Amino acid sequence: MSKCGYIRARVEPKLKEDVEGLLATIGLSPSQAITLFYTQIKLNKGIPFPIKISNEVTLEALKDSENTKGLTRYKSAKDMFKGLGV
């Protein structure tokens, strides 16, 4: 398979430097690491590791969002737009 897709991303220079150093230690180029990451996302049908929330403000907002009395729930975006008359 020909590799001709491009990904452009902006990251902090220090993060880039640190990660590229670690990748070199294990013998991976940044392109190989990104390909590996994308492959794992495809195989797992999502991010291949748990993503945790440690921010107290976010946790409080999530707790508040559980109180959904008086809110209308929809099964899909299509149903929501229909319900809103859009």
Backbone torsions as a table, in degrees:
resi	resn	phi	psi	omega
1	MET	NA	129.9	-178.9
2	SER	-76.2	135.7	177.9
3	LYS	-96.5	106.5	-179.8
4	CYS	-135.6	2.8	176.4
5	GLY	-81.7	145.7	-178.9
6	TYR	-118.6	144.7	174.0
7	ILE	-125.5	130.9	175.7
8	ARG	-121.0	129.3	179.8
9	ALA	-142.1	145.5	176.1
10	ARG	-103.4	128.0	176.9
11	VAL	-134.7	160.7	178.3
12	GLU	-63.2	136.1	-177.9
13	PRO	-54.4	-40.0	-179.4
14	LYS	-65.8	-41.2	177.4
15	LEU	-62.0	-45.6	179.2
16	LYS	-58.4	-47.7	-179.2
17	GLU	-61.4	-47.6	-179.1
18	ASP	-61.8	-46.5	-177.2
19	VAL	-68.4	-42.3	179.3
20	GLU	-63.3	-33.3	174.6
21	GLY	-64.7	-43.9	178.0
22	LEU	-64.8	-42.4	178.9
23	LEU	-61.7	-41.6	179.0
24	ALA	-61.4	-37.1	179.3
25	THR	-61.5	-35.5	179.7
26	ILE	-97.3	5.7	173.3
27	GLY	82.3	26.5	178.2
28	LEU	-116.1	140.6	171.9
29	SER	-84.4	162.1	175.5
30	PRO	-57.0	-39.3	178.7
31	SER	-63.4	-41.5	178.3
32	GLN	-65.4	-39.1	179.5
33	ALA	-65.4	-42.2	178.7
34	ILE	-65.6	-41.6	177.0
35	THR	-61.0	-43.3	177.9
36	LEU	-60.8	-46.0	179.3
37	PHE	-61.3	-47.7	179.2
38	TYR	-61.7	-40.6	178.8
39	THR	-61.8	-42.5	179.1
40	GLN	-66.7	-37.6	176.0
41	ILE	-60.9	-44.0	179.8
42	LYS	-63.6	-47.1	-178.9
43	LEU	-64.9	-37.4	-178.0
44	ASN	-89.0	-7.4	-175.2
45	LYS	54.8	40.8	179.0
46	GLY	161.7	-176.9	179.0
47	ILE	-62.3	131.4	-172.7
48	PRO	-82.7	20.3	177.2
49	PHE	-153.2	155.4	-179.6
50	PRO	-69.4	141.4	175.7
51	ILE	-109.2	120.7	-174.5
52	LYS	-105.5	148.8	177.2
53	ILE	-105.5	120.6	-179.2
54	SER	-116.6	-3.5	-177.7
55	ASN	-80.0	121.7	-177.7
56	GLU	-60.8	-37.5	179.6
57	VAL	-63.3	-43.3	179.2
58	THR	-65.4	-43.2	178.6
59	LEU	-59.7	-41.9	178.6
60	GLU	-64.6	-40.8	178.2
61	ALA	-63.6	-39.1	177.5
62	LEU	-64.7	-40.7	177.0
63	LYS	-61.0	-45.4	179.4
64	ASP	-61.7	-34.6	-177.5
65	SER	-71.4	-17.4	178.7
66	GLU	-70.5	-23.1	177.9
67	ASN	-82.5	91.2	-173.1
68	THR	-110.7	21.9	178.3
69	LYS	-59.8	134.4	178.5
70	GLY	86.1	-2.1	178.5
71	LEU	-98.1	147.3	177.1
72	THR	-94.3	131.3	177.3
73	ARG	-103.4	143.3	178.7
74	TYR	-123.8	149.7	-179.7
75	LYS	-79.2	-22.7	-178.9
76	SER	-152.9	165.8	176.9
77	ALA	-63.1	-37.1	179.6
78	LYS	-60.6	-45.7	177.7
79	ASP	-62.9	-38.6	179.7
80	MET	-63.3	-47.7	-179.9
81	PHE	-63.0	-38.6	178.1
82	LYS	-63.5	-45.1	179.7
83	GLY	-64.0	-30.7	179.0
84	LEU	-86.6	-5.2	-179.6
85	GLY	74.0	26.9	-179.0
86	VAL	-101.1	NA	NA
